[in-house]
Amino acid sequence: MTEDAADALTPEALTARLRQAEATILDQAREIAELRDQLADATFAEELRQALVRMGAAGQLTAPVAH
């Protein structure tokens, strides 16, 4: 084993790599949560748009009522 490879296996080096991996996992978890929130917002907006389109179409199809 080379000296560089042996240095990479020291407890300090492994601890540093573990902390970096944990930080990456936390960053990814935050990003996933943010993307899920955006997806929920986009889904709601699409459902609202479809409801408004249906309401507009229904208004076009109904005959005016004389009072």
LINJO-V486357 format. One record per pair of residues at least 6 apart in sequence whose C-alpha atoms are under 7 Angstrom apart, sorted by the first residue. I is the first residue (numbers start at 0). GAP is how many residues later the second one is. Records with the same first field share a line. If there is no record, write none. Layout:
I->GAP, GAP
This chain:
7->6
